[in-house]
Amino acid sequence: MMKKIIACAVDGIKGIIVNVEVHVERGAKFYLVGLPDNAVKESHYRITAALKNIGLKIPVRHIIINLAPADIKKEGSAYDLPIAIGILLASNQIVFDDVERYLIMGELSLDGAIKSVKGILPMALKAKEIGLKGIIIPKENEDEALFLNGIDVIPISHLNELLDKLKSKDLIANKSIKKTFKQAKKQLDFSDVIGQHFVKRAIELSASGGHNILMIGPPGSGKSMLAKRIPSILPSLSELEMIETTKIYSVIGGHKGLVDQPPFRNPHHTISDVALVGGGSHPMPGEISLAHNGVLFLDEFPEFKRSVIEVLRQPLENREITISRALKTNTFPAKFMLVLAMNPSPEGNYYQENSMYSKQKVFKYLEKLSKPLMDRIDLQLEIDPVPISELASNEVKIETSAEIKKRVVAVRKIQYLRQQKTNAFLNEKELKKYCKLDDESMRFLVKTGQKMSITARSYTRILKVSRTIADMDNAKKIELKHVLESLQYRSLERLKAFLG
C-alpha cells in the first residue's frame, strides 16, 4: 500500500512542496530515497523509538520512502513527523482520510514529543498558496503561523496528541489565540537624549526619507545612544513587511512569533563577509537580511575589514543580495536603513595641531572608508559631546520618540502618495520628475559641488535629501534653503578637504 503526505522544504526563504511517498509491502528492509541529508536518513531511528515509546511500531515489512521531487536536497529533521504518519497510514495502524489536504512538518523526540523546526512561516505560506486546508506543525512554532488567515493551523506538542485527534476526528484549528499585528514592546526612547538637536534633526530626516546616515564623533558624543533609538521613530511595519521580515527570522530559527517592529541589527566589527551578507554551502540570510525593513547599525565602521565594507555596495543599491554557490543561487531581501558611526581619528578625537597623529595619519584613517560606499551614504554629520551645562539644565527641550515618529509617518505618507516609495529609492527617471531645482538652487549646487569635489552619485543623494527636507516643510518644490540644509550633511567631504 502507498500513502502520500505533503511536507515542505525551504529554499532561501521560499517554501517548496515535498511529497513524502510511503510504500509498504512484504519484506524486511527500510529504504529512504529522494536526496535526503544525514539528518533525514537518521529519521528511521528517531521514528522507531518514538513509535515504540507510545505503544506502536514500524512494521517488519519492506518500506520504501520517497521524498519527491528527487532533485531537491532534503535537509534537517523536520521530515520525521510526515514520514511517521505516512508509515502508520500505509501499514493501516491509523486512519486519516483528509491527509492530502494538510501539510505536516515536525521533528520527533525519542519519547514522541514534537519539537520545533526552522522555516515554518515559508512552509505555511506555500501551503496556503496551493490551497491546502491546513498545516500540522509543532506547538513551539505556532506563533509564526497563527496570524495567517485562510488556512487552519493545528499546533501539536506530542505524537500521541495528534493520533488522539485523528482517532476522534477532532482536527480543529487553533483560532482562539490569533495574534494581532500590534504587540506592545518596550523600545528605547529619544526622550532619554538631552541636547544634540542638530543630530536629532538629521536622524528624523534620515528616517523620513529612508536615507543612510554616517555619524562622526569622539567617544562619549552619543553616537550609539542615538542609533539605538532610531527604530522607535520608524513607521510601524505593514502586514506585508511583517510577513517578509518574519520569513527571514523563521528560516534562521530561534525567534518566536511575528516580527512586528522594524528590526535593529548591530553586528561587531569582527564580523565575516558571510555572516554579514549571508552564505554558506546551503545559503542562509546574513545580518543585512535580518535588518530587512529595519536598521543595520555598524559601529566603529573603519574597524570593519575592507572586504566586509565593500560587500555592502550591491545590497545598498539593489535592496537585495544574491548569493551564488555551485549547486544553487539564492536571493535574499535586504532593504534596510544603514547607520554608521565612527571616530574622527585613530585616537578618537578630532584632529588638533598638537595631536600625536599627523594630518596624513588621520587622512589615511578616513581613507579606509570606500569612496564608492560613501557615495551611497546620504547624510554625513559630525557630532560633538553635549556640554555639562546642557546636561544639567532643566530648560532643555525634550521630545519623545512618539512625537518624532508622528512627523516621520506624515512625511512618509507624502512620499508614498506621490511616488509609492521613499525618496531614498527614487530612480533616475523619478529623480528628474520629483527633484527639480530652480535656476538659483542649481547654480549654487554646481558651484559648491565643484569646491567639494562632489561625485555624480553624491549629487543625486543631495537631491534626494533636499526632496525629503522639502517634504518635511510640506513644500511642493525644492527651494534653495532645502539644498543649503542638505549640504550641511556632507561632513566627511569637508573633513577630507580640510585635511587634504
Buried (B, 14 or more C-beta within 10 A) or exposed (E): EEBBBBBBBBBBBBBBBBBBBBBBEEEEEBEBEBBBEEBBEBBBEBBBBBBEBBEBEBBEBBBBBBBBBEEBBBBBBBBBBBBBBBBBBBBEBBEBEEBBBBBBBBBBBEEBBBBBBBBBBBBBBBBBEEEBBBBBBBBBBBBBBBBBEEBBBBBBBBBBBBBEBBEEEEBEBBEEEEBEEEEEEEBBBBBEBBBBEBBBBBBBBBBBBBBBBBBBBBEEBBBBBBBBBBBBBBBEBEEEBBBBBBBBBBBBBEBEBBBBBBBBBBBEEEBEBBBBBBBEEBBBBBBBBBBBBBBBBBBBBBEBBEEBBBBBBBBBEEBBBBBEEEEBEBBBBBBBBBBBBBBBBBBEBBBEEEBEBEBEBBBEBBEBBBEBBBBBBBBBBBBBBBEEEEEEEEEEEEBBBEEBBEBBBBBBEBBEEBBEBBBBBBEEEBBEEBBEBEEEBEEBBEEBBEEBEBBEEBBBBBBBBBBBBBBBBEEEEBBBBBBBBBBBBBBBBBBBEEBE
